[in-house]
């Protein structure tokens, strides 16, 4: 790189694989790969545009001043190397666009070289010249080189890889800790089963403590006006507090009322309700399967021919 082939005693034709791009060495590897492939493909007198592009940029990066600059910023400003990668991408897009045009391919197949447009090849050289000028100005006067989309994409890819590595490390750590816990317990069964057993025992103990701390309810607390074997759905009052299902259901006590003496729902017995709310209850029981009035406490209705009516 930076030296004419005829002045070299030995020419290495090895492609370099960059595991990580951004250093000065990775830049030389990129340009060297482009150059050596074209030197292999074009063995006759034909000149490869890609080879000329690599030589133009290679002569620039091998300049002593530019080389010193790139080595000094390769750790702090990897976007400088990625700017060259962006330039190479633009050059390839120019040339591949030319090669994909059917009209240009037809001219090549018919050996009509004079009819082939030289504009894309000139544009590719202009890209190399423009990049070299920017790089030389950065080396001489510190002109900033903006980061391109390839550098931004590399940062995003690196962040995704680090996140995946963290997840993998967390999984390995959790497995290691599980193995250690099992070893310290002397291999007493499966850890997950043991944890499940302990959680169930803890829940049972907490439920027992809550029941013990709760004041005992009297039989009167469990006497409700509705007989129901499932969850009691209550009607909706037009105004005031809505009825409490637990308070109206026979055999069930409202936990909130038993514990605090207060409830944000209505516990007024059906017998003591105003006429409009009694009518709501009568219609609700007649139209809802599975529920009946408890005639022991509800005296305002009676059942006739399968329907509840006013007494």
N, C-alpha and C positions, 0 to 999 in steps of 0.2 A: 504494500500500500504506500503510495507516494513515490514510487520509483518505477521507471520504465522497465518492461519485462526483459528487453535485450541487455540491460545492465545487471541482471541478476544471474548468479551462478547456479541457483537452484530455485525452483518454483514449487511451492507446496499446494497441492490440490485437495484440501480437506475442508469439509463443511463443518462449521462449528454450531453446536446446539446450546443456546443460551437458556439455562434454567431460570435465570432472573435477568431482566433487562433493565438498564438504567446506568450502567457503568461505562467507562471509556472502552474497556475491553469488549463489552457487548456490542458497542457501536462498530468497532473494527470487525467483529465477527459477522455482523449483519452485512456490511459492505463487502467483506471478503467472500461471503456466501454468494451474493449477487454476481460478483466479478468472476469467481471460479466456475460457476455454472454456465455463464455465457461463454467463457473461454473453452469449455468442453463442447458446448453445442455448436459454436461457430469456429470450426477448425480451418476454414478456408480464408479467403481475403475479405469476406463480408464483415462489416462492422456492426456490432450489436449496440442498439441504443441504450439498453440496460447497462452494458459494460461501460459505455462512455459516461453514463450518469454516475455509476459507482466510482469511476476514476475522478470525475470532477469533485464529488463530495469527499472522496478519500484524500485527494490532494489537500483539500481544505482542513479536514480534521487532523491530518498529519503535520500541518504547519506548526512550527515550534510554539508560537504564541497561543494558537487555538488549542493545541494539545495541553499546554500548561493550564489554560483556563478550564478545559473540560475535566482534567484530573482534579482540579481544586474544588469543583462544584459537583462532582459526581455523587457525593453523599448528601449534600444539602439541597441540591437542585436537580433531582433526577428528571424533571420535566424538560431539561435541555436535551437529554438523549431521546426522550419521547418526541420532541419536536422533529428530530431527524426521522423518526419512525413515521410521523405524520406526513412528512415530505415524501417519503418513499411510498406511502399509501396513495397519495395524490398522483405521483408519477405512474404507478401501476394502473390506477383508474383511467388515466389518460390513454395509456397504451392498450389496455384491454378493451376500452370503448372503441378504439380504432379497429381492433381485431374482430369485434363482434358485428361490425357493419357488413351486411351482405354485399353491398356495392364494392367495398374495398376488397373483400375476399375474392370477388369475381375478377377484379383487376389483377390480383396476385396470381390467381390460377391461370389467367390468360397471359401471364408474363408482361402485363402492361404496367411496368414499374413507373413509367413517366406519369401515369394517371393517378397514382396513389398520392393522397394528400399528405404533405409533410408537416402539416400544422400540429398534430398531436405530438410528434417527435420533437418539434421545436419547443412546444409547451413544456414537455418533460424536461428539456435542458434548462428552460427558464426557471422551472421549479428548483432545480439543483442550484442554479446561479443565485436565485433569490435567497435560498436557505443559507448558502455559503456567505453571502453578504451580511445577513443577520448574525450569523455565528461569529464572523470576523469583528463586527461592530461590538458584539457582546464581550469578546475577548479584549478589545482595545479600550472601549469607553464604558463598559459595564451596562450596555443597553439590555433591557429586560427581554427575555424570550417567554412569550405567553405559553401556558400549558394548553395543549390541544385535547380533543375528546378522547384520544387513546390513553392519555395519562389519567384523565378523570375516570375512564372505564377501568383502568388498572387499579385505582384506589378503591372503587366499588367492589371489584372482584376480590381484592385483598381483604376488605372488611367482611365479605361473605365467607371467605375461607377461614378467617380468624374466628368468626361466630360458630362455624361448623366444628372447628378444632376445640373450641370451648365446650360445646355440647358433648363432643366425644369424650373430652377429659372428664366432664361431670358424670357421664355414664360410667366410665371406668372407675371413678372415685366411689360412686354409689355401690358398684359391684364389690369393690375391695372392702368397703366398710361392712357390707352385708356378710361377706365371708369372714371378716374378723369377728363380728358379733356372734355368728354361728359357732366359731371356734371357741370364744370365751364362754359360751353357754354350755360347752361340752357336747355339742351335737344333739341337743334335746329337741328333736323334731324339726319341722320346717319353720323358719323365722316368720314367714307370713302368717302361718296358722297360729303361732304363738302370739303374734301381735293382735290377730283377730280375737283370740280368746281373751287377752287382757283388756281390749277395748270393750268387749261385751260385758265382762265382769265389772268394769268401771262404770258403764252405763247403768247396769242393774243396781250397783251400790248407790249411785247418785239418785236414781229414781226412788229407792227405798228411803234415803235420807229426806228427800222432798216430801214423800208421803208421811213420814214421821213428824216432820215439822209443821205440816198442815193441820189446822184444828179439825177435829172430827166433825162430820156433818150429821145432823139429826135426820130422822126418818122423814120429817116434814120437808127437809130440803130436797128430798128425792121424789116427792109426790108432785106429779105434773098433770096437766089437763089433757095431754095427748099421749095416746098409746102408739108406739112406733118401734119397729125392730131394726130400722136402718137409720141413716142420717136424716134428721128432721129438717125438711125445708119449710120455712115459715112464710106467711103472706107478707106483703109490703103495706105498711100503714101510710096513709096519705099525709100525715103530719106527726110530729113528735118522735120519740125514740122508737126504733124498730124492735120487734119482739126478739127475745133471746131463746134460741132453740133449746139449749141445755136447760134453761129455766122452765120451759113448758113441757119438756119430755118426761114421762113417767120413768122413775128409776135412775135418773141422771141428775147430778147436781152441777150447777155452774161453778167452776173452780174459782173464777175471779170473785164471785159474790161470796162464796164460802170463805175465801182467804182474806178478803178486805172489807166485806160488807157492802161493796159498791159494784155496780156494773154499768157500762155505758149503753146497755140495751134494756128494754122494758121487761120487767118481771111481774107485772100486774096480772093476777089470775083472770082467766077468761070470763068468769062470772062477774067480775067487777069492771069489765071494759064497757065503754059506751056502745050504743046500739050499732053504729056504723062499723066499729072494729069487730064486734061480735059477728056481724054479717059477713065480714071478710073471712073470719075463721070458719064459719059454717060452710061458705062456698068453697073454701080451700080444702076442707076435709072431704066434702062431697065429690070434689073433682080430682083429688089426689089419691091414687091407690096406695094401700099399705098403711094408712093412718086412720085412727078412730079417736073419738072423744072418750076420755076416762070419766065414765058416769059417776064414779065415786066422788069426784070433786067438781065436775062440770054439771050443773043442774039446770042450765038455761036452755038445753037442747035435748031432744029425744029422737030416737031412731024409729022411723015408720016406713015399712016397705023398702028397706035398704037405703033410705035417705034421712039425713038429720034435718029436723025442723025445730022451730021455736016452740018452747013449752007454753 
